[in-house]
Amino acid sequence: MAEQTTEPVATPAAKEEPAKDPKSTQNYDEIFAKLDKILEQRTDGLGKSALKVNGIDDAESKEILAAYREHKTAKATEQDSALQTAKSRAKALEKELTDARISTAIKDAAAEVGIDRKTAAYIVRLIDRDGLADTDGKVAEDKVVEAVKKVLEDIPSLKTDKGGAGFVPVGAKTPDASTPQGEEDAKLRRAFGLK
């Protein structure tokens, strides 16, 4: 029988990832520019060889490749312009939507504090909208209510009086007996047997 020896088996050490040094982070714009240049050179080489295979000489292929680059640049500029236009339109629509949300919130808050609908339209115009919505367009309801109350403090005549008895007299006020019309009215009342 052979004698067995147990030797410790060496396990491969866990690969340690090198600590990322902030100084070693390179500028991606610079790297992308280098990569674009390399790819452009290779594309030019491939383009020249493809044109040569199709019977086009070097001088003419240079002209064709230069025209291709100009076309490519113009197309990229056009796409960038279209993207910027779309972004500005989207931003304008977001602002318009936020403005509509704020107007609705102001009208709702005005109704809660007793302002009629016709007057609420004027209050919407009077309130400064800065700070009534966050950057995402969400309306801060409490700030809207504060703004409406502030307008009512400044212009209390905008608030309608809903605290009355609920009865509004209709018609002319009965004249006193001390006025000439009141004397005639009193004579008529007596003639008909009324007090």
PyMOL commands that set and color helices and strands:
alter all, ss='L'
color gray80, all
select helices_A, chain A and resi 22-24+28-53+58-112+117-126+141-154+156-158+180-191
alter helices_A, ss='H'
color red, helices_A
deselect
rebuild
show_as cartoon
